[in-house]
Amino acid sequence: MIENNLINGTHSAPSPLERAGGEAMQVLKIATAGSVDDGKSTLIGRLLYDTKSLTDDKLEAIEKTSKQKGYDYLDFSLATDGLVAEREQGITIDVAHIYFSTANKSYIIADTPGHVEYTRNMVTGASTSQAAIILIDARKGVIEQTNRHFFINNLLRIKDFVVAINKMDLVGFSEEVYNDIKADFEKLMAKRDYQEQKITFIPVSALKGDNVVNRSENTPWYSGQTLLEHLEAIDLQDIYNEGTPRFPVQYVIRPKTDEFHDFRGFAGKVYGGELSVGDEVVVLPSMTRSKIKNIYFYDEEYQTAPRRSSVTITLKDEVNVSRGDMLVKVGDLPTIDKQLTATVAWMDAENLTAGSKYVVQHGVNKVLAKVDAIEHKIHPDYSGVEENVDALEMNDIAKLRLRLNNPIFYDRFKEHRTNGSFIMIDTRTNNTAGVGFIE
């Protein structure tokens, strides 16, 4: 990415993303959630089976184990069972990542547990996802855990959201049951504060395969897409909740060769909108100005770097830029401050208390932070908030005020998912103790 970048000539197409094989444009990460026995593992296994994504040895093991258990069907939940304890207890105890592909897309499924004691795992799985699937047992309908699952996905601004009403075979594929659950969930939707979220309801039977990959004859009253059809139709260009362009500098490139002695490039990933040659930019935190001179991607040079592309940028002026700095367009600055308010999901076994200190990592920058106050704890089932809280325990979600020893340049999470989030690191253990979403 050094010498090969410096080839004369500018290409109008393909873009850096297309040049890389389109990976950033074609990979869809999906967070899944559901209560125990809602059939989440079976649904994922069914997706893998019907898309022919299971290896022969895995399929053989499923067939053998299903037969040993006396089932007259294949137990697809075995496709995602990675731990003996998980199989014995019938619950998922951590975040698992499952990979499969179709001709159109590659998928990463973040399989997250749904119990309240695993809230941190749900946040972890959903924090980098672009879409989500929540399972509801058709026999049980919307329950308390459904509220929690929806709250977290709403908190994390997951833009494309599927409500898979599962086990329709156990309620006779009743349209009335489906409509009742849909109506109950729509009441829950009225409580959300992220209105741009697209929510799709799909009646499925993961065990039988109805409306998962193949359209079901058992639901003639349903005219929508199957689950896979919906996932295939998602336009990844539209699902990133990011605002204006932000370019955090990951690495400064200074080749130690005579030929490129004067070359100075800044490598990073473009978040938000596009950056183009000729754009006037501000370097943060120094506030110095320059214009983009070149945009390189491997051995090609481009006029424009689209969002989510990893590129190397050079500037027209000899300005000081270091790792951790950020390039933004003139007139489009983020907030630069040493104080912030954020919603924090606490992940550490050791409690958080007001006055405690942590390292806040925002992008590649790390700053020391003090917890000024715990404003209130948030109940993730939409039942309200709890005032006068002295400490946060693992899996708690709360609104905090933080004071930093150095300013950071941030956006509100609602406006820029990438530049509006951070993690909190315990200074003693170096553990990731919490994840924050800036108000």
Rosetta blueprint (number, residue, H / E / L):
1 M L
2 I L
3 E H
4 N H
5 N H
6 L L
7 I L
8 N L
9 G L
10 T L
11 H E
12 S L
13 A L
14 P L
15 S L
16 P H
17 L H
18 E H
19 R H
20 A L
21 G L
22 G L
23 E H
24 A H
25 M H
26 Q H
27 V E
28 L E
29 K E
30 I E
31 A E
32 T E
33 A E
34 G L
35 S L
36 V L
37 D L
38 D L
39 G L
40 K H
41 S H
42 T H
43 L H
44 I H
45 G H
46 R H
47 L H
48 L H
49 Y H
50 D H
51 T L
52 K L
53 S L
54 L L
55 T L
56 D H
57 D H
58 K H
59 L H
60 E H
61 A H
62 I H
63 E H
64 K H
65 T H
66 S H
67 K H
68 Q H
69 K L
70 G L
71 Y L
72 D L
73 Y L
74 L L
75 D L
76 F H
77 S H
78 L H
79 A H
80 T L
81 D L
82 G L
83 L L
84 V H
85 A H
86 E H
87 R H
88 E H
89 Q H
90 G L
91 I L
92 T L
93 I L
94 D L
95 V L
96 A E
97 H E
98 I E
99 Y E
100 F E
101 S E
102 T L
103 A L
104 N L
105 K L
106 S E
107 Y E
108 I E
109 I E
110 A E
111 D E
112 T L
113 P L
114 G L
115 H L
116 V H
117 E H
118 Y H
119 T H
120 R H
121 N H
122 M H
123 V H
124 T H
125 G H
126 A H
127 S H
128 T L
129 S L
130 Q L
131 A E
132 A E
133 I E
134 I E
135 L E
136 I E
137 D E
138 A L
139 R L
140 K L
141 G L
142 V L
143 I L
144 E H
145 Q H
146 T H
147 N H
148 R H
149 H H
150 F H
151 F H
152 I H
153 N H
154 N H
155 L H
156 L L
157 R L
158 I L
159 K L
160 D E
161 F E
162 V E
163 V E
164 A E
165 I E
166 N E
167 K L
168 M H
169 D H
170 L H
171 V H
172 G L
173 F L
174 S L
175 E H
176 E H
177 V H
178 Y H
179 N H
180 D H
181 I H
182 K H
183 A H
184 D H
185 F H
186 E H
187 K H
188 L H
189 M H
190 A L
191 K L
192 R L
193 D L
194 Y L
195 Q L
196 E L
197 Q L
198 K E
199 I E
200 T E
201 F E
202 I E
203 P E
204 V L
205 S E
206 A L
207 L L
208 K L
209 G L
210 D E
211 N L
212 V L
213 V L
214 N E
215 R L
216 S L
217 E L
218 N L
219 T L
220 P L
221 W L
222 Y L
223 S L
224 G L
225 Q L
226 T L
227 L H
228 L H
229 E H
230 H H
231 L H
232 E H
233 A H
234 I L
235 D L
236 L H
237 Q H
238 D H
239 I L
240 Y L
241 N L
242 E L
243 G L
244 T L
245 P L
246 R E
247 F E
248 P E
249 V E
250 Q E
251 Y E
252 V E
253 I E
254 R L
255 P L
256 K L
257 T L
258 D L
259 E L
260 F L
261 H L
262 D L
263 F L
264 R L
265 G E
266 F E
267 A E
268 G E
269 K E
270 V L
271 Y E
272 G L
273 G L
274 E L
275 L E
276 S E
277 V L
278 G L
279 D L
280 E E
281 V E
282 V E
283 V E
284 L E
285 P L
286 S L
287 M L
288 T E
289 R E
290 S E
291 K E
292 I E
293 K E
294 N E
295 I E
296 Y E
297 F E
298 Y L
299 D L
300 E E
301 E E
302 Y E
303 Q L
304 T E
305 A E
306 P L
307 R L
308 R L
309 S L
310 S E
311 V E
312 T E
313 I E
314 T E
315 L E
316 K L
317 D L
318 E L
319 V L
320 N L
321 V L
322 S L
323 R L
324 G L
325 D L
326 M E
327 L E
328 V E
329 K E
330 V L
331 G L
332 D L
333 L L
334 P L
335 T E
336 I E
337 D E
338 K E
339 Q E
340 L E
341 T E
342 A E
343 T E
344 V E
345 A E
346 W E
347 M L
348 D L
349 A L
350 E L
351 N L
352 L E
353 T E
354 A L
355 G L
356 S L
357 K E
358 Y E
359 V E
360 V E
361 Q E
362 H E
363 G L
364 V L
365 N E
366 K E
367 V E
368 L E
369 A E
370 K E
371 V E
372 D E
373 A E
374 I E
375 E E
376 H E
377 K E
378 I E
379 H E
380 P L
381 D L
382 Y L
383 S L
384 G E
385 V E
386 E E
387 E L
388 N L
389 V L
390 D L
391 A E
392 L E
393 E L
394 M L
395 N L
396 D L
397 I E
398 A E
399 K E
400 L E
401 R E
402 L E
403 R E
404 L E
405 N E
406 N E
407 P E
408 I E
409 F E
410 Y E
411 D L
412 R L
413 F L
414 K L
415 E L
416 H L
417 R L
418 T L
419 N L
420 G L
421 S E
422 F E
423 I E
424 M E
425 I E
426 D L
427 T L
428 R L
429 T L
430 N L
431 N L
432 T E
433 A E
434 G E
435 V E
436 G E
437 F E
438 I E
439 E L
